[in-house]
Amino acid sequence: MMQQTYPLVSVLMTAYNREKYIAEAIESVLASDYENFELIIVDDCSNDETVTIAKKYALKDSRVQVHINEVNLGDYPNRNRAAGYAKGIYLMYCDSDDTLYPDGVSRCVQLMQEHRGISFAMYRPNDKGTPLVLSSADALHQHFLTKPFLTVGPGGTIISRSFFEKIKGFPEKYGPASDMYYNLKCASLSPILLIPFEFLNYRIHAGQEINNRDSYLHNSYLF
């Protein structure tokens, strides 16, 4: 098990009406074999039991913080709000309907520590199963001229907090397509580390914004 000498990781969990899933999401973070983390939960004015459930975990574990927005911000503004509370060296994401694998944080941090010049990493499998570093030029060339791959949601990434702050976080005007713009921006301003293993279980269900295909097409066109 990795000890407290390892860098602090801020796991960000934004929530809106996720009473059905949030307990499992929180428990997956608490079950991590990497102990030096803070779990920052920011609720975006839920009208169900999401906050009540989250607060129960905060009472039992000091690493869990629960913040409640005064007004509904929306998905990506709320992600930026969550990052604003963070104190960790690295930011990772576990949405309130997803789950982290027990060794997910530790494996990602190990890779970032082994590649100290890298500020941004994201999941992308490859045939060899080994980490791969791409320059900005190579990443953008592959994405636009070979096969789009900078399409992973925030849960499939890890980023240094200083770099996140430097690029001013997520864009807030491209709706559900903001994650792709964010990935493109990160890749254009820094080499990118491609992580060959899964570290988060992305839950598929009817209430996800990804199902809004028209909005994705419209906002992708805008940027």
Backbone torsions as a table, in degrees:
resi	resn	phi	psi	omega
1	MET	NA	136.9	-179.7
2	MET	-75.1	139.3	-172.9
3	GLN	-97.3	177.8	-173.2
4	GLN	-68.8	-5.8	177.2
5	THR	-75.1	-12.2	-179.5
6	TYR	-80.1	155.4	-172.8
7	PRO	-61.7	146.4	177.9
8	LEU	-67.7	131.6	177.2
9	VAL	-112.7	130.8	175.2
10	SER	-97.4	113.6	175.4
11	VAL	-94.2	119.4	-174.7
12	LEU	-100.9	129.5	-179.4
13	MET	-131.2	105.4	175.1
14	THR	-91.2	149.8	-173.0
15	ALA	-145.4	142.6	170.7
16	TYR	-152.3	109.6	179.4
17	ASN	52.6	58.6	-178.8
18	ARG	-120.5	35.9	-178.6
19	GLU	-58.9	-26.8	-177.5
20	LYS	-72.3	-27.0	-170.3
21	TYR	-121.3	-20.7	-165.3
22	ILE	-66.2	-32.3	179.1
23	ALA	-61.3	-44.9	179.1
24	GLU	-64.4	-37.8	178.4
25	ALA	-63.8	-46.7	-180.0
26	ILE	-63.1	-45.6	-178.4
27	GLU	-62.3	-32.4	178.6
28	SER	-66.7	-35.8	177.5
29	VAL	-70.7	-43.7	-179.4
30	LEU	-65.4	-23.8	179.5
31	ALA	-85.0	2.6	-178.4
32	SER	-61.4	143.7	175.7
33	ASP	-80.5	-0.4	174.6
34	TYR	-102.5	116.2	-169.3
35	GLU	-91.4	-22.8	-173.3
36	ASN	-89.3	74.8	179.2
37	PHE	-137.7	161.7	166.6
38	GLU	-122.5	136.1	177.8
39	LEU	-104.2	112.6	-176.8
40	ILE	-104.9	111.2	179.5
41	ILE	-104.2	125.3	178.6
42	VAL	-122.5	113.1	-179.0
43	ASP	-90.1	135.6	-174.5
44	ASP	-103.3	54.5	176.3
45	CYS	68.3	48.2	175.7
46	SER	-62.7	150.3	175.7
47	ASN	-116.6	22.9	174.3
48	ASP	-121.1	-151.9	-175.7
49	GLU	-93.1	14.5	-177.2
50	THR	-54.0	-50.5	-176.6
51	VAL	-65.9	-42.7	179.9
52	THR	-58.3	-43.7	179.2
53	ILE	-65.0	-46.0	-178.6
54	ALA	-62.5	-41.2	-178.1
55	LYS	-64.6	-30.4	177.6
56	LYS	-61.5	-38.3	178.4
57	TYR	-73.1	-35.9	178.9
58	ALA	-63.8	-33.7	178.4
59	LEU	-67.8	-27.2	-175.6
60	LYS	-95.5	-19.5	-175.8
61	ASP	-140.7	118.9	-175.3
62	SER	-68.4	-13.4	178.7
63	ARG	-77.6	-11.4	-178.3
64	VAL	-96.2	125.1	175.3
65	GLN	-115.4	141.4	176.3
66	VAL	-123.9	122.3	177.1
67	HIS	-119.2	143.5	-177.7
68	ILE	-123.6	122.2	179.2
69	ASN	-69.9	145.9	177.9
70	GLU	-74.9	-30.7	176.4
71	VAL	-134.3	158.2	179.1
72	ASN	-72.4	121.3	-176.7
73	LEU	-93.7	-29.3	-171.4
74	GLY	96.6	168.4	-169.1
75	ASP	-56.0	-65.5	-171.2
76	TYR	-76.9	-34.1	169.3
77	PRO	-58.5	-35.6	179.0
78	ASN	-71.1	-33.2	175.4
79	ARG	-63.9	-40.5	176.7
80	ASN	-65.9	-38.2	176.8
81	ARG	-60.5	-44.2	179.4
82	ALA	-61.2	-42.8	179.3
83	ALA	-64.0	-28.8	178.9
84	GLY	-65.5	-22.1	177.5
85	TYR	-87.2	-12.4	-170.2
86	ALA	-72.7	145.4	175.3
87	LYS	-121.0	-2.5	-174.8
88	GLY	-74.3	162.0	174.0
89	ILE	-70.9	-37.5	179.9
90	TYR	-119.8	149.9	173.8
91	LEU	-111.7	130.9	171.2
92	MET	-127.6	166.9	-174.1
93	TYR	-131.1	135.3	170.3
94	CYS	-135.4	102.0	-179.2
95	ASP	-64.7	157.7	-172.5
96	SER	-71.7	0.7	172.3
97	ASP	-119.2	11.2	178.6
98	ASP	-114.9	177.7	175.7
99	THR	-140.2	140.7	174.9
100	LEU	-86.4	145.1	172.7
101	TYR	-75.7	150.8	-175.2
102	PRO	-55.1	-35.5	-179.2
103	ASP	-102.0	11.3	-175.3
104	GLY	-62.3	-48.8	-178.5
105	VAL	-65.8	-46.3	-176.0
106	SER	-62.5	-40.5	-179.2
107	ARG	-68.5	-39.0	178.8
108	CYS	-67.5	-43.9	179.7
109	VAL	-63.2	-40.7	178.5
110	GLN	-57.9	-43.7	178.8
111	LEU	-64.5	-41.9	179.8
112	MET	-65.1	-35.9	178.3
113	GLN	-70.1	-31.2	178.6
114	GLU	-78.1	-19.0	179.9
115	HIS	-123.0	70.7	-171.1
116	ARG	-62.8	-21.2	-179.6
117	GLY	-84.9	0.2	-176.9
118	ILE	-100.6	133.7	-179.5
119	SER	-104.9	-16.9	-173.5
120	PHE	-141.2	134.3	178.2
121	ALA	-139.1	150.4	179.6
122	MET	-147.4	158.4	-179.0
123	TYR	-72.2	128.7	169.5
124	ARG	-159.6	111.1	-178.5
125	PRO	-69.4	155.5	173.9
126	ASN	-144.5	166.4	-174.1
127	ASP	-62.5	-33.3	-175.9
128	LYS	-85.4	-15.6	179.4
129	GLY	68.5	27.1	-178.9
130	THR	-120.1	152.3	177.3
131	PRO	-62.7	149.2	-178.4
132	LEU	-138.4	132.8	176.6
133	VAL	-103.6	127.7	176.7
134	LEU	-114.5	139.7	172.0
135	SER	-70.3	165.8	178.0
136	SER	-58.6	-44.5	-178.4
137	ALA	-61.9	-44.9	-179.2
138	ASP	-66.6	-40.1	-179.3
139	ALA	-63.7	-46.4	-178.4
140	LEU	-70.3	-34.6	177.2
141	HIS	-62.9	-46.7	179.6
142	GLN	-63.3	-42.8	-176.0
143	HIS	-64.7	-45.1	-173.5
144	PHE	-90.4	-27.5	-172.4
145	LEU	-114.2	-11.9	178.5
146	THR	-116.0	-72.6	179.0
147	LYS	-152.3	126.8	179.4
148	PRO	-60.3	130.2	177.0
149	PHE	-136.9	-9.6	179.9
150	LEU	-84.1	51.3	-173.4
151	THR	-117.4	4.8	-176.4
152	VAL	-71.5	139.9	176.1
153	GLY	-71.7	170.0	-177.8
154	PRO	-53.9	-31.8	-179.2
155	GLY	-65.7	-15.7	178.5
156	GLY	-98.6	20.4	-176.1
157	THR	-132.9	161.9	168.0
158	ILE	-139.6	139.5	-175.0
159	ILE	-143.0	146.3	174.5
160	SER	-71.7	139.4	-177.1
161	ARG	-63.1	-36.1	-179.9
162	SER	-63.3	-38.5	178.3
163	PHE	-70.5	-40.8	177.2
164	PHE	-56.8	-44.0	-180.0
165	GLU	-69.3	-36.0	179.4
166	LYS	-62.1	-40.3	-178.9
167	ILE	-88.7	3.8	177.4
168	LYS	64.8	33.8	170.4
169	GLY	67.8	-151.9	-178.4
170	PHE	-78.6	145.5	168.8
171	PRO	-67.3	155.3	-176.0
172	GLU	-121.6	11.1	-174.8
173	LYS	-118.6	6.5	-178.0
174	TYR	-114.0	21.0	175.2
175	GLY	51.9	-139.1	-176.9
176	PRO	-66.8	-14.6	178.5
177	ALA	-86.0	3.5	-178.2
178	SER	-63.2	-27.6	-179.5
179	ASP	-66.5	-38.9	178.8
180	MET	-67.8	-40.6	177.3
181	TYR	-61.0	-42.2	178.3
182	TYR	-59.5	-46.1	178.9
183	ASN	-62.9	-42.5	178.2
184	LEU	-61.8	-42.2	179.9
185	LYS	-64.3	-46.0	179.1
186	CYS	-60.2	-46.2	-177.2
187	ALA	-67.5	-28.2	-179.3
188	SER	-79.9	-17.4	-175.9
189	LEU	-111.0	-1.7	-178.3
190	SER	-159.0	149.2	167.5
191	PRO	-57.1	153.7	-176.7
192	ILE	-121.1	135.3	177.2
193	LEU	-97.5	123.6	179.4
194	LEU	-95.9	122.6	-176.4
195	ILE	-93.8	122.2	-172.2
196	PRO	-84.5	-3.9	-176.7
197	PHE	-119.7	150.6	176.1
198	GLU	-76.2	141.4	177.4
199	PHE	-131.8	0.6	178.9
200	LEU	-143.5	140.1	174.8
201	ASN	-93.4	113.4	-179.1
202	TYR	-89.8	110.6	-175.2
203	ARG	-78.3	133.2	176.2
204	ILE	-100.6	124.1	176.7
205	HIS	-155.5	170.5	-170.7
206	ALA	-68.8	-24.1	-173.1
207	GLY	-87.8	15.9	-176.5
208	GLN	-90.3	148.7	179.2
209	GLU	-68.0	-24.0	-179.2
210	ILE	-61.1	-20.3	178.6
211	ASN	-74.7	-11.0	179.9
212	ASN	-87.3	76.6	-173.3
213	ARG	-62.3	-39.9	-178.6
214	ASP	-62.4	-39.2	179.2
215	SER	-66.6	-39.2	176.8
216	TYR	-61.1	-47.1	-179.2
217	LEU	-62.5	-44.0	-179.0
218	HIS	-62.7	-49.2	-176.6
219	ASN	-72.1	-32.9	174.8
220	SER	-63.3	-38.6	176.7
221	TYR	-62.2	-40.2	-177.4
222	LEU	-62.8	-43.1	-178.9
223	PHE	-89.6	NA	NA
